[in-house]
Amino acid sequence: LLLGAAGWAGCGSGETVVQVTPPPAVDQLRTTLNQIGEAGVVDSSVEYVQQLAEEIAAADPSKAKLVEAGEKLARSRGKSAVKKQVDAMLGMLDGG
């Protein structure tokens, strides 16, 4: 009983709160695109790609073509078509 009380008394003391900042949308999109490209399959993560593309385009109008490219990626079928579209989107991120 005494041991339990000592353990209970120590709980919660010295807690620290760590603030975690998520990576920028461009980094998140790049990571997700690379995962899709490696898998060669369009799955539910394409919805996240589209969301990120819209977020990036809203912040930087010069990246507006990412939204259309995300829609094209969603329609892509076959490993080579998926990889080609992923590469095109990565190029838009890197080169403008």
Biopython code that builds the backbone (N, CA, C, O; Angstrom):
import numpy as np
from Bio.PDB.StructureBuilder import StructureBuilder

atoms = [
    (1, "LEU", "N", (0.828, -1.196, 0.000)),
    (1, "LEU", "CA", (0.000, 0.000, 0.000)),
    (1, "LEU", "C", (0.871, 1.258, 0.000)),
    (1, "LEU", "O", (0.601, 2.214, -0.726)),
    (2, "LEU", "N", (1.905, 1.240, 0.816)),
    (2, "LEU", "CA", (2.791, 2.397, 0.899)),
    (2, "LEU", "C", (3.524, 2.617, -0.425)),
    (2, "LEU", "O", (3.717, 3.754, -0.856)),
    (3, "LEU", "N", (3.928, 1.521, -1.060)),
    (3, "LEU", "CA", (4.604, 1.619, -2.348)),
    (3, "LEU", "C", (3.686, 2.221, -3.408)),
    (3, "LEU", "O", (4.116, 3.043, -4.217)),
    (4, "GLY", "N", (2.412, 1.805, -3.397)),
    (4, "GLY", "CA", (1.432, 2.331, -4.351)),
    (4, "GLY", "C", (1.224, 3.818, -4.156)),
    (4, "GLY", "O", (1.089, 4.562, -5.126)),
    (5, "ALA", "N", (1.198, 4.258, -2.895)),
    (5, "ALA", "CA", (1.001, 5.674, -2.604)),
    (5, "ALA", "C", (2.207, 6.485, -3.075)),
    (5, "ALA", "O", (2.048, 7.599, -3.573)),
    (6, "ALA", "N", (3.393, 5.939, -2.922)),
    (6, "ALA", "CA", (4.594, 6.644, -3.351)),
    (6, "ALA", "C", (4.613, 6.775, -4.871)),
    (6, "ALA", "O", (5.000, 7.818, -5.400)),
    (7, "GLY", "N", (4.201, 5.729, -5.572)),
    (7, "GLY", "CA", (4.156, 5.769, -7.025)),
    (7, "GLY", "C", (3.109, 6.734, -7.524)),
    (7, "GLY", "O", (3.318, 7.437, -8.513)),
    (8, "TRP", "N", (1.972, 6.768, -6.834)),
    (8, "TRP", "CA", (0.893, 7.652, -7.230)),
    (8, "TRP", "C", (1.270, 9.122, -7.016)),
    (8, "TRP", "O", (0.923, 9.986, -7.822)),
    (9, "ALA", "N", (1.962, 9.384, -5.953)),
    (9, "ALA", "CA", (2.349, 10.751, -5.632)),
    (9, "ALA", "C", (3.303, 11.308, -6.686)),
    (9, "ALA", "O", (3.321, 12.513, -6.936)),
    (10, "GLY", "N", (4.094, 10.431, -7.302)),
    (10, "GLY", "CA", (5.059, 10.885, -8.292)),
    (10, "GLY", "C", (4.469, 11.101, -9.672)),
    (10, "GLY", "O", (5.103, 11.732, -10.517)),
    (11, "CYS", "N", (3.291, 10.600, -9.916)),
    (11, "CYS", "CA", (2.676, 10.731, -11.237)),
    (11, "CYS", "C", (2.342, 12.184, -11.539)),
    (11, "CYS", "O", (1.804, 12.895, -10.691)),
    (12, "GLY", "N", (2.653, 12.604, -12.706)),
    (12, "GLY", "CA", (2.264, 13.932, -13.146)),
    (12, "GLY", "C", (3.264, 15.009, -12.802)),
    (12, "GLY", "O", (3.153, 16.130, -13.299)),
    (13, "SER", "N", (4.227, 14.708, -11.975)),
    (13, "SER", "CA", (5.187, 15.750, -11.635)),
    (13, "SER", "C", (6.275, 15.802, -12.693)),
    (13, "SER", "O", (6.709, 14.769, -13.204)),
    (14, "GLY", "N", (6.700, 16.978, -13.010)),
    (14, "GLY", "CA", (7.785, 17.142, -13.964)),
    (14, "GLY", "C", (7.381, 16.925, -15.411)),
    (14, "GLY", "O", (8.243, 16.689, -16.258)),
    (15, "GLU", "N", (6.096, 16.999, -15.714)),
    (15, "GLU", "CA", (5.659, 16.819, -17.098)),
    (15, "GLU", "C", (6.091, 18.010, -17.939)),
    (15, "GLU", "O", (6.062, 19.155, -17.485)),
    (16, "THR", "N", (6.489, 17.723, -19.163)),
    (16, "THR", "CA", (6.822, 18.794, -20.090)),
    (16, "THR", "C", (5.937, 18.665, -21.311)),
    (16, "THR", "O", (5.628, 17.559, -21.753)),
    (17, "VAL", "N", (5.540, 19.774, -21.841)),
    (17, "VAL", "CA", (4.716, 19.792, -23.039)),
    (17, "VAL", "C", (5.627, 20.084, -24.220)),
    (17, "VAL", "O", (6.378, 21.059, -24.219)),
    (18, "VAL", "N", (5.549, 19.223, -25.226)),
    (18, "VAL", "CA", (6.372, 19.388, -26.415)),
    (18, "VAL", "C", (5.474, 19.827, -27.560)),
    (18, "VAL", "O", (4.512, 19.140, -27.904)),
    (19, "GLN", "N", (5.790, 20.963, -28.144)),
    (19, "GLN", "CA", (5.044, 21.458, -29.294)),
    (19, "GLN", "C", (5.654, 20.849, -30.553)),
    (19, "GLN", "O", (6.850, 20.995, -30.806)),
    (20, "VAL", "N", (4.837, 20.175, -31.327)),
    (20, "VAL", "CA", (5.307, 19.571, -32.567)),
    (20, "VAL", "C", (4.725, 20.370, -33.722)),
    (20, "VAL", "O", (3.507, 20.496, -33.853)),
    (21, "THR", "N", (5.593, 20.899, -34.546)),
    (21, "THR", "CA", (5.161, 21.663, -35.717)),
    (21, "THR", "C", (5.153, 20.725, -36.917)),
    (21, "THR", "O", (6.182, 20.145, -37.261)),
    (22, "PRO", "N", (3.994, 20.576, -37.556)),
    (22, "PRO", "CA", (3.963, 19.699, -38.725)),
    (22, "PRO", "C", (4.808, 20.287, -39.848)),
    (22, "PRO", "O", (4.947, 21.505, -39.955)),
    (23, "PRO", "N", (5.370, 19.422, -40.682)),
    (23, "PRO", "CA", (6.160, 19.927, -41.803)),
    (23, "PRO", "C", (5.279, 20.727, -42.755)),
    (23, "PRO", "O", (4.070, 20.507, -42.819)),
    (24, "PRO", "N", (5.876, 21.644, -43.485)),
    (24, "PRO", "CA", (5.101, 22.436, -44.445)),
    (24, "PRO", "C", (4.396, 21.538, -45.462)),
    (24, "PRO", "O", (4.814, 20.408, -45.715)),
    (25, "ALA", "N", (3.320, 22.068, -46.036)),
    (25, "ALA", "CA", (2.516, 21.298, -46.987)),
    (25, "ALA", "C", (3.346, 20.782, -48.159)),
    (25, "ALA", "O", (3.105, 19.680, -48.650)),
    (26, "VAL", "N", (4.322, 21.569, -48.610)),
    (26, "VAL", "CA", (5.154, 21.135, -49.747)),
    (26, "VAL", "C", (5.925, 19.868, -49.377)),
    (26, "VAL", "O", (6.007, 18.934, -50.176)),
    (27, "ASP", "N", (6.489, 19.834, -48.167)),
    (27, "ASP", "CA", (7.223, 18.645, -47.729)),
    (27, "ASP", "C", (6.292, 17.455, -47.572)),
    (27, "ASP", "O", (6.641, 16.332, -47.936)),
    (28, "GLN", "N", (5.108, 17.705, -47.028)),
    (28, "GLN", "CA", (4.132, 16.621, -46.863)),
    (28, "GLN", "C", (3.716, 16.071, -48.226)),
    (28, "GLN", "O", (3.600, 14.859, -48.408)),
    (29, "LEU", "N", (3.492, 16.975, -49.180)),
    (29, "LEU", "CA", (3.093, 16.537, -50.515)),
    (29, "LEU", "C", (4.215, 15.751, -51.178)),
    (29, "LEU", "O", (3.972, 14.707, -51.783)),
    (30, "ARG", "N", (5.432, 16.244, -51.067)),
    (30, "ARG", "CA", (6.570, 15.545, -51.665)),
    (30, "ARG", "C", (6.693, 14.120, -51.097)),
    (30, "ARG", "O", (6.896, 13.163, -51.844)),
    (31, "THR", "N", (6.571, 13.997, -49.791)),
    (31, "THR", "CA", (6.668, 12.688, -49.128)),
    (31, "THR", "C", (5.559, 11.751, -49.600)),
    (31, "THR", "O", (5.811, 10.590, -49.919)),
    (32, "THR", "N", (4.335, 12.262, -49.640)),
    (32, "THR", "CA", (3.196, 11.436, -50.053)),
    (32, "THR", "C", (3.316, 11.024, -51.512)),
    (32, "THR", "O", (3.029, 9.879, -51.862)),
    (33, "LEU", "N", (3.741, 11.954, -52.368)),
    (33, "LEU", "CA", (3.931, 11.613, -53.782)),
    (33, "LEU", "C", (5.001, 10.539, -53.952)),
    (33, "LEU", "O", (4.833, 9.612, -54.745)),
    (34, "ASN", "N", (6.095, 10.661, -53.212)),
    (34, "ASN", "CA", (7.150, 9.644, -53.297)),
    (34, "ASN", "C", (6.626, 8.276, -52.871)),
    (34, "ASN", "O", (6.988, 7.262, -53.468)),
    (35, "GLN", "N", (5.784, 8.238, -51.853)),
    (35, "GLN", "CA", (5.206, 6.969, -51.406)),
    (35, "GLN", "C", (4.303, 6.372, -52.478)),
    (35, "GLN", "O", (4.344, 5.168, -52.731)),
    (36, "ILE", "N", (3.488, 7.214, -53.106)),
    (36, "ILE", "CA", (2.612, 6.728, -54.175)),
    (36, "ILE", "C", (3.451, 6.251, -55.352)),
    (36, "ILE", "O", (3.162, 5.208, -55.939)),
    (37, "GLY", "N", (4.487, 7.005, -55.701)),
    (37, "GLY", "CA", (5.354, 6.625, -56.810)),
    (37, "GLY", "C", (6.053, 5.299, -56.571)),
    (37, "GLY", "O", (6.179, 4.481, -57.482)),
    (38, "GLU", "N", (6.510, 5.087, -55.331)),
    (38, "GLU", "CA", (7.172, 3.822, -55.000)),
    (38, "GLU", "C", (6.204, 2.651, -55.077)),
    (38, "GLU", "O", (6.561, 1.568, -55.539)),
    (39, "ALA", "N", (4.978, 2.877, -54.620)),
    (39, "ALA", "CA", (3.973, 1.809, -54.656)),
    (39, "ALA", "C", (3.444, 1.596, -56.076)),
    (39, "ALA", "O", (3.086, 0.481, -56.455)),
    (40, "GLY", "N", (3.401, 2.680, -56.855)),
    (40, "GLY", "CA", (2.893, 2.581, -58.218)),
    (40, "GLY", "C", (1.394, 2.382, -58.285)),
    (40, "GLY", "O", (0.858, 1.961, -59.311)),
    (41, "VAL", "N", (0.717, 2.687, -57.184)),
    (41, "VAL", "CA", (-0.721, 2.473, -57.104)),
    (41, "VAL", "C", (-1.366, 3.709, -56.486)),
    (41, "VAL", "O", (-0.859, 4.261, -55.509)),
    (42, "VAL", "N", (-2.467, 4.130, -57.054)),
    (42, "VAL", "CA", (-3.229, 5.237, -56.490)),
    (42, "VAL", "C", (-4.203, 4.646, -55.473)),
    (42, "VAL", "O", (-5.024, 3.789, -55.800)),
    (43, "ASP", "N", (-4.095, 5.119, -54.243)),
    (43, "ASP", "CA", (-4.997, 4.667, -53.197)),
    (43, "ASP", "C", (-5.642, 5.877, -52.536)),
    (43, "ASP", "O", (-5.669, 6.960, -53.120)),
    (44, "SER", "N", (-6.154, 5.705, -51.342)),
    (44, "SER", "CA", (-6.856, 6.806, -50.673)),
    (44, "SER", "C", (-5.943, 7.988, -50.356)),
    (44, "SER", "O", (-6.433, 9.090, -50.107)),
    (45, "SER", "N", (-4.635, 7.784, -50.362)),
    (45, "SER", "CA", (-3.719, 8.890, -50.081)),
    (45, "SER", "C", (-3.784, 9.969, -51.171)),
    (45, "SER", "O", (-3.307, 11.084, -50.962)),
    (46, "VAL", "N", (-4.367, 9.645, -52.325)),
    (46, "VAL", "CA", (-4.485, 10.637, -53.392)),
    (46, "VAL", "C", (-5.413, 11.779, -52.959)),
    (46, "VAL", "O", (-5.275, 12.906, -53.433)),
    (47, "GLU", "N", (-6.350, 11.486, -52.064)),
    (47, "GLU", "CA", (-7.217, 12.544, -51.552)),
    (47, "GLU", "C", (-6.397, 13.540, -50.731)),
    (47, "GLU", "O", (-6.638, 14.746, -50.785)),
    (48, "TYR", "N", (-5.441, 13.033, -49.982)),
    (48, "TYR", "CA", (-4.549, 13.892, -49.208)),
    (48, "TYR", "C", (-3.679, 14.724, -50.148)),
    (48, "TYR", "O", (-3.432, 15.903, -49.896)),
    (49, "VAL", "N", (-3.220, 14.101, -51.227)),
    (49, "VAL", "CA", (-2.437, 14.820, -52.240)),
    (49, "VAL", "C", (-3.245, 15.985, -52.788)),
    (49, "VAL", "O", (-2.731, 17.096, -52.921)),
    (50, "GLN", "N", (-4.502, 15.734, -53.105)),
    (50, "GLN", "CA", (-5.349, 16.786, -53.661)),
    (50, "GLN", "C", (-5.570, 17.915, -52.643)),
    (50, "GLN", "O", (-5.562, 19.094, -53.000)),
    (51, "GLN", "N", (-5.764, 17.543, -51.391)),
    (51, "GLN", "CA", (-5.948, 18.542, -50.331)),
    (51, "GLN", "C", (-4.698, 19.413, -50.195)),
    (51, "GLN", "O", (-4.790, 20.638, -50.119)),
    (52, "LEU", "N", (-3.536, 18.769, -50.165)),
    (52, "LEU", "CA", (-2.281, 19.516, -50.050)),
    (52, "LEU", "C", (-2.046, 20.403, -51.271)),
    (52, "LEU", "O", (-1.588, 21.538, -51.140)),
    (53, "ALA", "N", (-2.361, 19.883, -52.456)),
    (53, "ALA", "CA", (-2.182, 20.659, -53.686)),
    (53, "ALA", "C", (-3.040, 21.921, -53.640)),
    (53, "ALA", "O", (-2.593, 22.996, -54.039)),
    (54, "GLU", "N", (-4.260, 21.789, -53.156)),
    (54, "GLU", "CA", (-5.140, 22.956, -53.041)),
    (54, "GLU", "C", (-4.592, 23.959, -52.032)),
    (54, "GLU", "O", (-4.641, 25.168, -52.256)),
    (55, "GLU", "N", (-4.075, 23.453, -50.930)),
    (55, "GLU", "CA", (-3.501, 24.321, -49.898)),
    (55, "GLU", "C", (-2.284, 25.083, -50.443)),
    (55, "GLU", "O", (-2.137, 26.284, -50.213)),
    (56, "ILE", "N", (-1.431, 24.375, -51.155)),
    (56, "ILE", "CA", (-0.229, 24.997, -51.722)),
    (56, "ILE", "C", (-0.620, 26.030, -52.783)),
    (56, "ILE", "O", (-0.063, 27.127, -52.816)),
    (57, "ALA", "N", (-1.576, 25.681, -53.649)),
    (57, "ALA", "CA", (-2.008, 26.592, -54.706)),
    (57, "ALA", "C", (-2.660, 27.848, -54.122)),
    (57, "ALA", "O", (-2.518, 28.937, -54.679)),
    (58, "ALA", "N", (-3.371, 27.699, -53.006)),
    (58, "ALA", "CA", (-3.999, 28.862, -52.371)),
    (58, "ALA", "C", (-2.932, 29.823, -51.832)),
    (58, "ALA", "O", (-3.105, 31.041, -51.864)),
    (59, "ALA", "N", (-1.840, 29.259, -51.344)),
    (59, "ALA", "CA", (-0.758, 30.083, -50.793)),
    (59, "ALA", "C", (0.161, 30.631, -51.881)),
    (59, "ALA", "O", (0.747, 31.702, -51.722)),
    (60, "ASP", "N", (0.286, 29.896, -52.987)),
    (60, "ASP", "CA", (1.192, 30.289, -54.069)),
    (60, "ASP", "C", (0.506, 30.028, -55.413)),
    (60, "ASP", "O", (0.576, 28.918, -55.939)),
    (61, "PRO", "N", (-0.150, 31.040, -55.965)),
    (61, "PRO", "CA", (-0.892, 30.857, -57.224)),
    (61, "PRO", "C", (-0.055, 30.286, -58.373)),
    (61, "PRO", "O", (-0.613, 29.711, -59.307)),
    (62, "SER", "N", (1.265, 30.433, -58.321)),
    (62, "SER", "CA", (2.097, 29.878, -59.395)),
    (62, "SER", "C", (2.099, 28.345, -59.367)),
    (62, "SER", "O", (2.550, 27.701, -60.314)),
    (63, "LYS", "N", (1.593, 27.772, -58.277)),
    (63, "LYS", "CA", (1.530, 26.304, -58.155)),
    (63, "LYS", "C", (0.123, 25.777, -58.434)),
    (63, "LYS", "O", (-0.191, 24.641, -58.078)),
    (64, "ALA", "N", (-0.727, 26.591, -59.069)),
    (64, "ALA", "CA", (-2.123, 26.217, -59.305)),
    (64, "ALA", "C", (-2.264, 24.933, -60.132)),
    (64, "ALA", "O", (-3.236, 24.195, -59.975)),
    (65, "LYS", "N", (-1.306, 24.675, -60.998)),
    (65, "LYS", "CA", (-1.391, 23.468, -61.842)),
    (65, "LYS", "C", (-1.281, 22.177, -61.028)),
    (65, "LYS", "O", (-1.607, 21.099, -61.526)),
    (66, "LEU", "N", (-0.825, 22.283, -59.783)),
    (66, "LEU", "CA", (-0.762, 21.097, -58.920)),
    (66, "LEU", "C", (-2.142, 20.503, -58.691)),
    (66, "LEU", "O", (-2.288, 19.285, -58.588)),
    (67, "VAL", "N", (-3.156, 21.358, -58.611)),
    (67, "VAL", "CA", (-4.519, 20.879, -58.358)),
    (67, "VAL", "C", (-4.979, 20.009, -59.520)),
    (67, "VAL", "O", (-5.485, 18.906, -59.315)),
    (68, "GLU", "N", (-4.804, 20.507, -60.737)),
    (68, "GLU", "CA", (-5.171, 19.740, -61.928)),
    (68, "GLU", "C", (-4.348, 18.453, -62.021)),
    (68, "GLU", "O", (-4.872, 17.396, -62.372)),
    (69, "ALA", "N", (-3.068, 18.553, -61.708)),
    (69, "ALA", "CA", (-2.193, 17.370, -61.751)),
    (69, "ALA", "C", (-2.621, 16.332, -60.715)),
    (69, "ALA", "O", (-2.525, 15.129, -60.957)),
    (70, "GLY", "N", (-3.094, 16.804, -59.562)),
    (70, "GLY", "CA", (-3.592, 15.884, -58.532)),
    (70, "GLY", "C", (-4.820, 15.133, -59.005)),
    (70, "GLY", "O", (-4.979, 13.944, -58.727)),
    (71, "GLU", "N", (-5.690, 15.834, -59.722)),
    (71, "GLU", "CA", (-6.876, 15.185, -60.284)),
    (71, "GLU", "C", (-6.476, 14.156, -61.340)),
    (71, "GLU", "O", (-7.061, 13.077, -61.428)),
    (72, "LYS", "N", (-5.478, 14.508, -62.131)),
    (72, "LYS", "CA", (-4.982, 13.586, -63.157)),
    (72, "LYS", "C", (-4.350, 12.351, -62.507)),
    (72, "LYS", "O", (-4.515, 11.230, -62.989)),
    (73, "LEU", "N", (-3.627, 12.572, -61.409)),
    (73, "LEU", "CA", (-3.041, 11.448, -60.681)),
    (73, "LEU", "C", (-4.135, 10.511, -60.175)),
    (73, "LEU", "O", (-3.988, 9.291, -60.238)),
    (74, "ALA", "N", (-5.219, 11.073, -59.679)),
    (74, "ALA", "CA", (-6.326, 10.253, -59.163)),
    (74, "ALA", "C", (-6.908, 9.352, -60.246)),
    (74, "ALA", "O", (-7.413, 8.268, -59.956)),
    (75, "ARG", "N", (-6.836, 9.809, -61.500)),
    (75, "ARG", "CA", (-7.374, 9.013, -62.616)),
    (75, "ARG", "C", (-6.344, 8.070, -63.230)),
    (75, "ARG", "O", (-6.686, 7.249, -64.082)),
    (76, "SER", "N", (-5.095, 8.179, -62.808)),
    (76, "SER", "CA", (-4.023, 7.366, -63.396)),
    (76, "SER", "C", (-4.183, 5.897, -63.030)),
    (76, "SER", "O", (-4.545, 5.554, -61.905)),
    (77, "ARG", "N", (-3.908, 5.051, -63.994)),
    (77, "ARG", "CA", (-3.980, 3.604, -63.783)),
    (77, "ARG", "C", (-2.711, 2.981, -64.341)),
    (77, "ARG", "O", (-2.235, 3.369, -65.408)),
    (78, "GLY", "N", (-2.181, 2.037, -63.632)),
    (78, "GLY", "CA", (-0.960, 1.363, -64.064)),
    (78, "GLY", "C", (0.258, 2.025, -63.449)),
    (78, "GLY", "O", (0.329, 3.246, -63.310)),
    (79, "LYS", "N", (1.208, 1.185, -63.086)),
    (79, "LYS", "CA", (2.392, 1.666, -62.374)),
    (79, "LYS", "C", (3.151, 2.742, -63.151)),
    (79, "LYS", "O", (3.578, 3.733, -62.559)),
    (80, "SER", "N", (3.325, 2.569, -64.454)),
    (80, "SER", "CA", (4.098, 3.553, -65.217)),
    (80, "SER", "C", (3.355, 4.885, -65.332)),
    (80, "SER", "O", (3.980, 5.944, -65.275)),
    (81, "ALA", "N", (2.040, 4.844, -65.490)),
    (81, "ALA", "CA", (1.254, 6.070, -65.580)),
    (81, "ALA", "C", (1.269, 6.815, -64.248)),
    (81, "ALA", "O", (1.370, 8.041, -64.217)),
    (82, "VAL", "N", (1.169, 6.072, -63.160)),
    (82, "VAL", "CA", (1.197, 6.675, -61.829)),
    (82, "VAL", "C", (2.559, 7.320, -61.591)),
    (82, "VAL", "O", (2.639, 8.464, -61.143)),
    (83, "LYS", "N", (3.624, 6.588, -61.891)),
    (83, "LYS", "CA", (4.980, 7.102, -61.688)),
    (83, "LYS", "C", (5.220, 8.357, -62.536)),
    (83, "LYS", "O", (5.827, 9.320, -62.068)),
    (84, "LYS", "N", (4.746, 8.342, -63.771)),
    (84, "LYS", "CA", (4.916, 9.490, -64.666)),
    (84, "LYS", "C", (4.223, 10.721, -64.088)),
    (84, "LYS", "O", (4.787, 11.815, -64.107)),
    (85, "GLN", "N", (3.006, 10.552, -63.576)),
    (85, "GLN", "CA", (2.266, 11.680, -63.026)),
    (85, "GLN", "C", (2.897, 12.163, -61.716)),
    (85, "GLN", "O", (2.947, 13.365, -61.456)),
    (86, "VAL", "N", (3.372, 11.239, -60.904)),
    (86, "VAL", "CA", (4.068, 11.613, -59.663)),
    (86, "VAL", "C", (5.302, 12.429, -60.007)),
    (86, "VAL", "O", (5.539, 13.473, -59.399)),
    (87, "ASP", "N", (6.091, 11.973, -60.968)),
    (87, "ASP", "CA", (7.291, 12.700, -61.386)),
    (87, "ASP", "C", (6.950, 14.106, -61.890)),
    (87, "ASP", "O", (7.665, 15.068, -61.607)),
    (88, "ALA", "N", (5.855, 14.210, -62.635)),
    (88, "ALA", "CA", (5.431, 15.523, -63.144)),
    (88, "ALA", "C", (5.076, 16.449, -61.990)),
    (88, "ALA", "O", (5.437, 17.625, -62.006)),
    (89, "MET", "N", (4.374, 15.929, -60.992)),
    (89, "MET", "CA", (3.996, 16.760, -59.847)),
    (89, "MET", "C", (5.213, 17.151, -59.020)),
    (89, "MET", "O", (5.307, 18.282, -58.542)),
    (90, "LEU", "N", (6.137, 16.223, -58.852)),
    (90, "LEU", "CA", (7.364, 16.555, -58.118)),
    (90, "LEU", "C", (8.138, 17.655, -58.843)),
    (90, "LEU", "O", (8.713, 18.539, -58.209)),
    (91, "GLY", "N", (8.146, 17.595, -60.169)),
    (91, "GLY", "CA", (8.797, 18.626, -60.971)),
    (91, "GLY", "C", (8.139, 19.989, -60.775)),
    (91, "GLY", "O", (8.822, 21.013, -60.735)),
    (92, "MET", "N", (6.816, 20.000, -60.654)),
    (92, "MET", "CA", (6.092, 21.255, -60.408)),
    (92, "MET", "C", (6.469, 21.841, -59.030)),
    (92, "MET", "O", (6.580, 23.056, -58.865)),
    (93, "LEU", "N", (6.657, 20.963, -58.074)),
    (93, "LEU", "CA", (7.042, 21.426, -56.738)),
    (93, "LEU", "C", (8.435, 22.015, -56.753)),
    (93, "LEU", "O", (8.687, 23.055, -56.145)),
    (94, "ASP", "N", (9.335, 21.348, -57.446)),
    (94, "ASP", "CA", (10.734, 21.750, -57.425)),
    (94, "ASP", "C", (11.034, 22.908, -58.372)),
    (94, "ASP", "O", (11.832, 23.793, -58.066)),
    (95, "GLY", "N", (10.376, 22.879, -59.527)),
    (95, "GLY", "CA", (10.743, 23.862, -60.535)),
    (95, "GLY", "C", (9.750, 24.988, -60.766)),
    (95, "GLY", "O", (10.037, 25.955, -61.472)),
    (96, "GLY", "N", (8.597, 24.850, -60.169)),
    (96, "GLY", "CA", (7.657, 25.951, -60.393)),
    (96, "GLY", "C", (6.529, 25.572, -61.181)),
    (96, "GLY", "O", (5.657, 26.399, -61.449)),
]
sb = StructureBuilder()
sb.init_structure("model")
sb.init_model(0)
sb.init_chain("A")
sb.init_seg("    ")
for serial, (resi, resn, name, xyz) in enumerate(atoms, 1):
    if name == "N":
        sb.init_residue(resn, " ", resi, " ")
    sb.init_atom(name, np.array(xyz, "f"), 0.0, 1.0, " ", f" {name:<3s}", serial, name[0])
structure = sb.get_structure()
